């Protein structure tokens, strides 16, 4: 069964350092999402891509976060500089957007970031 | 801004008891989805409801979408220890098309 791949699974970094997360969606899925999930809370959408275009990045802290999906396939989320409050699970999800009204999202295992 | 609240936040039940979580949106939703997240895991899609008043069943789980498309519920009959996890609703704002997750209900089942 196809899965969303994410790496690394865990990342520990010092504040003010740069970090990057990678996501490879399920093949053929046009829509890709990056979420941040703080322990005990629901996922918060950071950015949504449709192919290589950003559809929604209204919740992305653009002064330090950036995301790209250059060829409309895999994606990278970067934080520079990292702050203590960025410690969270970063989840990537993909969706077969356009398949009728289905917006079912398939999530990857996530990257747990700890900023010290 | 748009909010999607779930109640209760936590629920502990004895195995065999029923469980219900309620999802309430401040705005109308195009559809509602439900996800389950096991401890230490990632959200896994359970079901999607699209029509006003729609009811769907999956074995012991019953999902309902409200008539006004602003609320939903998930009911589990005769809970089992495998039902442990956090249940999230999620939906698309019918006006802005923004996708938002609910606050989640964490279920613990005591054997």
Interface residues (C-beta under 8 A of the other chain):
Chain A: X33 X35 X40 X41 X42 X43 X44 X45 X48 X56 X58 X91 X93 X101 X102 X103 X104 X105 X106 X107 X108 X109 X110
Chain B: X30 X31 X33 X35 X41 X42 X43 X44 X45 X48 X50 X88 X90 X92 X98 X99 X100 X101 X102 X103 X104 X106
